Amino acid sequence: MTILYIYLVIINFISGFFFYIDKKAAIKARTRIPEKTLHLFEFIGGVFANIVLIYLIRHKNQKFSYWIWTWMIFIVWGCLIYFLKQYAS
C-alpha cells in the first residue's frame, strides 16, 4: 500500500504540473496540452491534484465535459483506494 501512495504522490505532482502549464498556455494563447493527455494523467492516478487545481487556479472549471470526466475518474480512484485498503490487509 505504501508503494501505491508514493506512486500517487509522484503522478499527482506530474499531473498538476501539466495542468498548471496548460493554464499558463491558455492565458498566453500558446499551444495547449490536449485534454486527452490531461485525462490520461488523471486516469493513471493524477486526478487528485487536478481536482484541487480546477478550483484553486480556476482552470477548466467552466467546461462541463472536462469537469464531469475528471469527477468520474476521481470517484473511480476513490473507490479503488477504498477497496484496496479494505481488502489488502
Helices and strands as residue ranges (DSSP letters): H 2-27, H 35-41, I 42-46, H 47-56, H 64-87
